[in-house]
Amino acid sequence: MRERGFTLIELMIVVAIVGILAAISIPAYKDYMVRSRVTEVLGAMSACKLNAVEFYQTHLAWTNRSGTSISALDLCRLANGSKHIQPAGLTVDANGIIIAVMRDLGPNVPDGAILTMSPQVDGENVTTWICGAAADGTTLEHRFRPGSCQG
């Protein structure tokens, strides 16, 4: 009569395969979680972006006649409620660049990482936005940015 079951070598091969798959998938999953949190930050930045475009089309500048900027007028106040943006960490500079200072993204990303969105202006209109340009101050690594924000 023949015994049924697995040999020791077969079990060791299965354990090795599972270990290799785990070693590959766990870091990839952690990066995915960071990207999903950055997507939430991009949503808050988009709310600010709409206010910035309206402000620019009204004043044809990133400050009004008295020199008051968008951030000083607190047009991004509602967007600052994101749990992954530091308190008062969503601002617009004098060139219209939206700057988000982030927190709690994950163990591989330090608090204070910066993501920017830069407007491209053609006359009276903001035509496009460039997300994640290093020249504008973005410090968040490429691997943690969603596909729509590669700079």
N, C-alpha and C positions, 0 to 999 in steps of 0.2 A: 504494500500500500504506500502511495506517495504522499508526502507531507504537503500541505498547502500553506501559502503565506509568502512573505517577501524575505529575500536574503538580506543580510546586513549591508552588503555593497549597494543593493538597490535602494535601501532606505537612506544610506549616506548620499547617494546621487540626488535623490529627491530633496533632502535637506539642503544640499549645496545649491541646487537650482533655486529653491525658495529664498535662500540667503542672498544670492546674486540679484534676484528680482527685487527684493526688499531694499538692497543697497542702492539700486538705481531709482526705484520709485519714490522712496521717502524724501530725498532731497528735491526731486522734481515736484512733489506735492507741496512741499514747503514754499518753493518759488511760486507755484500756482496760487497759494493762499495770499502771498504778498501781492501778486498781480491783481487779485480780486479786491484787495483793500485799496490799492492804488486806483482801481477803476471807480471805487466809491469817491475818492478824492477828486478824480476827474469830473464826476457828476457835480460836486460842489463847485468846482472851477467853472463848469459850463454855466451854472446859474449866475455866477459873477460875470462871465463872459457876455451874457445877454445884456446885463446892466452896463457893462463897459462899452459895448457897441452903441447902445442907445445914447449914452453920455457923449461918445465921440461924434455921433451924427448930429447931436444937438449943438455942441460947442465947436466942432471941427478941430478939436485939440483934446489932449488927455488931462487938461486942467481947465477950469472955467475962467472967466474974465478976472476974477479976484485971485487967481492962482491956486484955488482949492482943487486938490486932486480927487480922483474917484474914491480912494481909500479914506480920505478925510471926510468925505460925505457919507461914508459907511454903506456904500452900495453892495458890499459883499457880506454884510452882517449876517444874513440868514444862512449863507453858505458856511460861515464859520462854526456852525453847529456840528459839523462832522466829527466823529470821535477819533478819526485818524489825522486830523489837522490840529496843530497846537492852538491854544487859545489866542485869538487875534493873529493867527498865522496865515491868513489868506489876505493878501494885499495886492494893490495895483500900483506900479511905480509910475514915474513921470513920463515914461515912454509907452505906457499902456500894457506892459508885461505883467501878467497875472502870476503871482508867486505864492506857492503853497509850501509851508514848512510843516512837515509831517511827523507823526509820532505813532508808536505802537503798531508798526507794520509787521514786525516779526523779529526773530532773534538774529537774523543775518543783516538787518538794516538798522543802522543807528538812528535814534531819535534826532530830529533836526535835518533829515534829508530833505532836499529842496527839489520841487518840480515846477517848471515854468511853462506858460503858454504865451507866445509872442504874436501880436497882431501884425498882419501885412496890410498896409493901407495903400489904396489907389485913389488918390484925390479925396473925395468925400466919403468913400466907403471902405469899410474893413472887409477885404476880400477873403482872406483865409487866416488861419491860426496855425502856428508851428508849435508843436508840443514837445517838450523835452530837449530843447537845444542847449548844449553845454555852454555855448557862447553867452547865453542869457542867464546862466547861473545854476542850471540843473545839476544836482549832485547825485541823483538816484541812478543806480546802475541800469544799463540796458536790459539785463535779464529780468528785472523786476517791473518793467514797463509793459503795459498792454500793447498789442499790435498797433493800435491806433495812435500810439504816443512814442514813436521811435526817433523823433527829432529830425 
